[in-house]
Amino acid sequence: MRKSSEREQMTITRTRVADPDLFDETKGYEDEASVQLAESLTPEETNQAKILYNLFNELWGLCLVIGPPGAGKEVFGNWLSYTLKRFFPWKRILRDEKPRRLFGEYAGLFNESVLAEDLARMRAVAKGVGISERGAVMEKAADDWVTKEGVVLLKNSVLYLTEYWRYCYKREPHNPMNKTMGGIAKEKRHLDCLILGTTQQVEDLDRFTCLPWVDWKVICSRASPKVNKTGFVFWVQRVKYDKRMAVLLSIGRPFPIPVDAGRPRSYLGDGLIVVKKPKYIPETEEERVVLAVLNEGITKYDELVNYIETYGDMGEGEILTTLKELAFVRRKRAITYPCFFLIFNSKSAPQMNTSLRRIEV
């Protein structure tokens, strides 16, 4: 009995050895008591940041951005990824396509080209395996990648993917990229990763690797052209996937986010409004006033509005409309200024090969 007691005591003593490699003292979900924001935000921006933080579940989850061509899917994806980068500097931004220089710094690219070697290894693992077993083998290889290399790449990130259906296409269930995205979606909370994926139709997405993990869908729409030609309204809807009906069910009311993509933003780039055509002849009195003030060296939007409202008879609405016409009407293009339309190139989405042939119309 004494020897047994001594052995038990020795075992207990060994387990009490303070070895730092045996324990995880990093912060958990329950330790995150407050929102960590950038220090330079205004009170209004601080309030906006807290709304986004709560709306998107502390900035982790899978969000589908849905709409027909021209509805503003890329506007929302670029607006949100830039805004989160600005409000929450600790969030790393990953994208599958290169933005304009005006977007500023980001963590890097995430697409098939970047992951080519990893995807090739997954294909090699599944080579020679029967069709019935191939899915399980590929899924395990993808899960292993996510829990190892994927953690380094994706931890504390916002992953913005254009044409998301190409990554999770339901007719390519054994595509390594499809399996990889399924593994990322399953680990989204542990990765603290917010995934933004744009698509025209939910029906194109895989019902195993994608749809069960979707947390929100964002319906994109344009504002009334009579009210604002560069405005959009994005409806953020919480959803849950119903496996029996194979549909995303809405939970609660949608939250509207209006964004004017053509409005000058002083915090983008240098924030300056630049006259491109010094010899442009104003067509209206409003254009004459705005160009005259710009030529006097008042080239920040807020300063321009304040000056004209103080010494002239134009309101901010008239000033903004005039600036947009001078910047975006093709035959004019007399000025340029930083706005959300200019932080991305709508033609730069990566073209990833699929095994199916598409009909171009």
C-alpha positions as CSV (number, residue, x, y, z in Angstrom):
1,M,0.0,0.0,0.0
2,R,2.8,2.3,0.8
3,K,4.6,1.8,-2.5
4,S,1.3,2.3,-4.4
5,S,0.7,5.6,-2.4
6,E,4.3,6.7,-3.2
7,R,3.8,6.0,-7.0
8,E,0.5,8.0,-6.9
9,Q,2.2,10.9,-5.2
10,M,5.0,10.9,-7.7
11,T,2.5,10.9,-10.6
12,I,0.6,13.8,-9.1
13,T,3.9,15.7,-8.5
14,R,5.0,15.2,-12.1
15,T,1.7,16.6,-13.4
16,R,2.1,19.7,-11.3
17,V,5.4,20.7,-13.0
18,A,5.0,24.3,-14.4
19,D,6.0,23.7,-18.0
20,P,4.9,26.7,-20.2
21,D,4.6,24.4,-23.3
22,L,1.8,22.5,-21.6
23,F,-0.6,25.4,-21.2
24,D,-2.3,28.0,-23.3
25,E,-2.5,31.4,-21.6
26,T,-3.6,33.4,-24.7
27,K,-6.9,35.4,-24.6
28,G,-10.0,33.4,-25.1
29,Y,-13.5,34.6,-26.2
30,E,-14.5,35.3,-22.6
31,D,-11.4,37.5,-22.1
32,E,-12.3,39.9,-24.8
33,A,-14.2,42.4,-22.7
34,S,-14.2,45.4,-25.1
35,V,-13.8,46.5,-28.7
36,Q,-10.3,47.5,-29.7
37,L,-10.6,50.5,-32.0
38,A,-8.2,52.8,-33.9
39,E,-7.3,55.8,-31.7
40,S,-7.9,58.5,-34.3
41,L,-11.7,57.9,-34.9
42,T,-14.2,60.6,-34.4
43,P,-17.2,59.9,-32.0
44,E,-19.4,59.2,-35.0
45,E,-16.9,56.8,-36.5
46,T,-16.5,55.1,-33.1
47,N,-20.3,54.5,-33.0
48,Q,-20.2,53.1,-36.6
49,A,-17.3,50.8,-35.6
50,K,-19.2,49.4,-32.7
51,I,-22.3,48.8,-34.8
52,L,-20.3,46.9,-37.4
53,Y,-18.5,44.9,-34.6
54,N,-21.8,43.8,-33.1
55,L,-23.5,43.3,-36.5
56,F,-20.9,40.9,-37.8
57,N,-20.6,38.9,-34.5
58,E,-17.3,40.4,-33.3
59,L,-15.9,40.2,-36.9
60,W,-15.9,36.4,-37.5
61,G,-18.2,34.4,-39.7
62,L,-19.2,33.8,-43.3
63,C,-21.1,36.5,-45.2
64,L,-22.5,36.2,-48.7
65,V,-22.8,39.3,-50.8
66,I,-25.6,38.8,-53.3
67,G,-26.9,40.8,-56.3
68,P,-27.1,41.0,-60.1
69,P,-24.4,42.7,-62.1
70,G,-24.1,46.3,-61.3
71,A,-25.9,46.0,-58.0
72,G,-22.8,47.0,-56.0
73,K,-21.4,43.7,-54.7
74,E,-17.8,44.9,-55.2
75,V,-18.6,48.3,-53.8
76,F,-19.8,46.6,-50.6
77,G,-16.9,44.2,-50.4
78,N,-14.3,46.9,-50.9
79,W,-16.1,49.4,-48.7
80,L,-16.4,47.0,-45.8
81,S,-12.9,45.5,-46.0
82,Y,-11.4,49.0,-46.1
83,T,-13.6,50.3,-43.3
84,L,-12.8,47.4,-41.1
85,K,-9.1,47.9,-41.8
86,R,-9.5,51.5,-40.8
87,F,-11.6,51.0,-37.7
88,F,-9.9,47.8,-36.5
89,P,-6.1,48.0,-37.4
90,W,-5.5,44.6,-35.7
91,K,-7.6,42.9,-38.4
92,R,-5.5,41.7,-41.4
93,I,-7.1,42.1,-44.9
94,L,-6.7,39.3,-47.4
95,R,-8.1,39.6,-50.9
96,D,-8.2,37.4,-54.0
97,E,-7.6,40.4,-56.4
98,K,-5.3,43.4,-56.3
99,P,-7.0,46.7,-55.3
100,R,-6.0,50.2,-56.5
101,R,-3.2,51.9,-54.7
102,L,-5.8,54.1,-53.1
103,F,-6.9,51.1,-51.0
104,G,-3.7,51.3,-49.1
105,E,-1.8,48.5,-47.3
106,Y,-3.3,45.0,-46.9
107,A,-1.9,41.7,-45.8
108,G,-1.7,40.0,-49.2
109,L,-3.5,37.8,-51.7
110,F,-5.4,34.6,-51.2
111,N,-6.4,32.7,-54.3
112,E,-5.6,29.6,-56.3
113,S,-2.3,31.0,-57.6
114,V,-1.0,31.8,-54.2
115,L,-2.1,28.4,-52.8
116,A,-1.0,26.4,-55.9
117,E,1.6,24.3,-54.1
118,D,-0.8,23.5,-51.3
119,L,-3.6,22.6,-53.6
120,A,-1.3,20.4,-55.7
121,R,-0.3,18.4,-52.6
122,M,-4.0,17.9,-51.8
123,R,-4.5,16.6,-55.3
124,A,-1.6,14.3,-55.0
125,V,-3.0,12.8,-51.7
126,A,-6.2,11.9,-53.5
127,K,-4.5,10.5,-56.5
128,G,-5.3,6.8,-57.0
129,V,-8.1,6.8,-54.4
130,G,-11.5,5.5,-55.5
131,I,-14.2,8.0,-56.3
132,S,-16.3,7.0,-53.2
133,E,-13.3,7.8,-50.9
134,R,-11.9,10.8,-52.7
135,G,-14.2,13.3,-51.0
136,A,-13.2,12.2,-47.5
137,V,-9.5,12.1,-48.3
138,M,-9.6,15.6,-49.9
139,E,-11.6,17.0,-47.0
140,K,-9.1,15.6,-44.4
141,A,-6.2,17.1,-46.4
142,A,-7.9,20.5,-46.5
143,D,-8.7,20.3,-42.8
144,D,-5.1,19.5,-42.0
145,W,-4.0,22.5,-44.1
146,V,-6.4,24.9,-42.3
147,T,-5.3,23.8,-38.8
148,K,-1.6,24.2,-39.7
149,E,-0.6,26.6,-42.6
150,G,-4.0,28.1,-42.6
151,V,-3.8,29.4,-39.1
152,V,-0.7,31.4,-39.9
153,L,-2.2,32.9,-43.0
154,L,-5.8,33.5,-41.8
155,K,-5.7,34.3,-38.1
156,N,-7.4,37.6,-37.2
157,S,-8.2,38.3,-40.8
158,V,-11.0,39.6,-43.1
159,L,-11.0,37.4,-46.2
160,Y,-12.6,39.2,-49.2
161,L,-13.3,36.9,-52.2
162,T,-14.8,38.1,-55.5
163,E,-16.9,35.6,-57.5
164,Y,-17.2,33.3,-54.5
165,W,-19.0,30.6,-56.4
166,R,-15.8,29.8,-58.2
167,Y,-14.3,28.7,-54.8
168,C,-17.3,26.7,-53.6
169,Y,-19.0,25.6,-56.9
170,K,-21.5,22.9,-56.2
171,R,-20.6,21.0,-59.4
172,E,-17.0,20.6,-58.4
173,P,-17.3,18.9,-55.1
174,H,-13.8,17.4,-55.2
175,N,-12.0,20.6,-56.2
176,P,-9.2,21.2,-53.6
177,M,-10.1,24.8,-53.3
178,N,-13.7,23.8,-52.6
179,K,-12.6,21.5,-49.8
180,T,-10.2,24.2,-48.5
181,M,-12.9,26.8,-48.2
182,G,-15.1,24.3,-46.4
183,G,-12.3,23.7,-43.9
184,I,-11.8,27.5,-43.4
185,A,-15.6,28.0,-42.9
186,K,-15.7,25.3,-40.2
187,E,-12.8,26.9,-38.3
188,K,-13.9,30.5,-38.8
189,R,-14.4,31.2,-35.1
190,H,-11.1,29.7,-34.0
191,L,-9.4,31.7,-36.8
192,D,-11.3,34.9,-35.9
193,C,-11.8,35.2,-39.6
194,L,-14.6,37.1,-41.3
195,I,-15.2,35.8,-44.9
196,L,-16.8,38.0,-47.5
197,G,-17.9,36.2,-50.6
198,T,-19.7,37.8,-53.5
199,T,-22.0,35.8,-55.8
200,Q,-25.0,36.4,-58.1
201,Q,-26.9,33.3,-57.0
202,V,-26.9,31.3,-53.8
203,E,-27.9,28.2,-55.8
204,D,-24.4,27.9,-57.3
205,L,-22.8,27.3,-53.9
206,D,-21.9,23.9,-52.5
207,R,-24.5,22.6,-49.9
208,F,-21.8,20.7,-48.0
209,T,-18.7,23.0,-47.9
210,C,-20.4,26.4,-48.0
211,L,-24.1,26.9,-47.2
212,P,-24.3,25.2,-43.8
213,W,-21.7,27.7,-42.5
214,V,-23.2,30.9,-43.8
215,D,-24.1,33.5,-41.1
216,W,-25.3,36.5,-43.2
217,K,-26.4,37.4,-46.6
218,V,-26.1,41.0,-47.9
219,I,-28.6,42.0,-50.6
220,C,-27.1,44.7,-52.7
221,S,-29.2,47.4,-54.4
222,R,-28.8,50.8,-56.0
223,A,-30.4,53.9,-54.5
224,S,-32.9,55.7,-56.6
225,P,-31.1,57.5,-59.5
226,K,-33.3,60.5,-58.9
227,V,-32.0,60.8,-55.4
228,N,-28.4,59.7,-55.7
229,K,-26.8,58.2,-58.8
230,T,-23.7,56.9,-56.9
231,G,-25.6,55.6,-53.9
232,F,-26.2,52.0,-52.8
233,V,-28.2,50.4,-50.0
234,F,-26.9,47.1,-48.6
235,W,-29.3,45.0,-46.5
236,V,-27.5,42.8,-44.0
237,Q,-29.6,39.8,-43.1
238,R,-28.8,37.1,-40.5
239,V,-29.5,33.6,-41.9
240,K,-29.4,30.0,-41.0
241,Y,-29.2,27.1,-43.4
242,D,-32.1,24.6,-43.5
243,K,-30.7,21.2,-44.7
244,R,-34.1,19.7,-45.4
245,M,-35.3,22.6,-47.6
246,A,-31.8,23.4,-48.8
247,V,-32.4,27.2,-48.4
248,L,-31.0,30.0,-46.2
249,L,-33.7,31.1,-43.8
250,S,-33.8,34.7,-42.6
251,I,-33.5,35.5,-38.9
252,G,-34.9,38.8,-37.7
253,R,-35.0,42.0,-39.6
254,P,-32.3,43.1,-42.2
255,F,-30.0,46.0,-41.2
256,P,-29.7,48.6,-43.9
257,I,-26.3,50.2,-44.7
258,P,-26.4,53.1,-47.2
259,V,-23.1,53.9,-48.9
260,D,-22.4,56.7,-51.3
261,A,-19.5,55.4,-53.4
262,G,-19.0,58.6,-55.3
263,R,-18.7,60.9,-52.3
264,P,-15.2,62.4,-51.6
265,R,-13.5,60.8,-48.7
266,S,-10.8,62.9,-47.0
267,Y,-9.3,59.8,-45.3
268,L,-8.6,58.0,-48.5
269,G,-5.1,58.7,-49.9
270,D,-4.2,62.3,-49.6
271,G,-7.9,63.3,-49.6
272,L,-7.3,66.0,-52.2
273,I,-9.7,67.1,-55.0
274,V,-7.5,67.6,-58.1
275,V,-8.4,69.6,-61.2
276,K,-7.4,67.5,-64.2
277,K,-8.5,69.9,-66.9
278,P,-7.5,73.5,-66.0
279,K,-8.9,74.7,-69.3
280,Y,-12.3,73.1,-68.8
281,I,-15.1,75.7,-69.4
282,P,-17.8,75.5,-66.7
283,E,-21.3,74.7,-68.1
284,T,-23.3,76.0,-65.0
285,E,-22.9,78.6,-62.4
286,E,-22.5,75.8,-59.8
287,E,-19.5,74.4,-61.7
288,R,-18.0,77.9,-62.0
289,V,-18.2,78.5,-58.2
290,V,-16.8,75.0,-57.3
291,L,-13.9,75.2,-59.8
292,A,-13.1,78.8,-58.7
293,V,-12.7,77.7,-55.0
294,L,-10.7,74.6,-56.0
295,N,-8.3,76.8,-58.0
296,E,-7.8,79.0,-54.9
297,G,-6.2,76.0,-53.2
298,I,-9.1,74.7,-51.1
299,T,-9.0,71.1,-52.1
300,K,-10.3,69.1,-49.1
301,Y,-14.0,68.2,-49.3
302,D,-15.0,69.4,-45.8
303,E,-13.1,72.7,-46.2
304,L,-14.6,73.2,-49.7
305,V,-18.1,72.7,-48.4
306,N,-17.5,75.0,-45.3
307,Y,-16.1,77.8,-47.5
308,I,-18.8,77.8,-50.1
309,E,-21.6,77.6,-47.5
310,T,-20.1,80.4,-45.6
311,Y,-19.3,82.8,-48.5
312,G,-21.7,81.6,-51.1
313,D,-25.3,80.4,-51.5
314,M,-24.8,76.7,-52.3
315,G,-25.6,73.9,-49.9
316,E,-23.7,70.7,-49.4
317,G,-26.2,68.8,-51.6
318,E,-25.6,71.1,-54.6
319,I,-21.8,71.1,-54.0
320,L,-21.7,67.3,-53.9
321,T,-23.8,66.9,-57.0
322,T,-21.6,69.3,-58.9
323,L,-18.4,67.5,-57.9
324,K,-19.8,64.2,-59.0
325,E,-20.8,65.6,-62.4
326,L,-17.4,67.1,-62.9
327,A,-15.7,63.9,-61.9
328,F,-17.9,61.1,-63.5
329,V,-19.7,62.6,-66.5
330,R,-17.6,61.1,-69.3
331,R,-17.5,64.2,-71.5
332,K,-16.3,66.3,-68.6
333,R,-14.0,64.4,-66.3
334,A,-12.6,67.8,-65.2
335,I,-11.6,66.7,-61.6
336,T,-10.8,63.6,-59.7
337,Y,-10.9,62.9,-56.0
338,P,-10.6,59.9,-53.6
339,C,-13.8,57.9,-53.2
340,F,-14.8,54.2,-52.8
341,F,-15.3,53.8,-56.6
342,L,-11.6,54.3,-57.0
343,I,-10.2,51.8,-54.5
344,F,-10.8,48.8,-56.8
345,N,-10.8,47.8,-60.4
346,S,-14.0,46.0,-61.3
347,K,-12.2,44.2,-64.2
348,S,-9.5,42.7,-62.1
349,A,-11.3,39.7,-60.5
350,P,-9.2,36.6,-61.0
351,Q,-10.3,34.1,-63.7
352,M,-10.0,30.7,-62.3
353,N,-10.3,27.6,-64.5
354,T,-13.1,25.2,-64.0
355,S,-13.8,21.8,-65.7
356,L,-17.1,23.2,-67.1
357,R,-17.3,25.2,-70.3
358,R,-19.2,28.5,-70.0
359,I,-21.2,30.1,-72.8
360,E,-20.3,33.8,-73.3
361,V,-23.1,36.0,-74.5
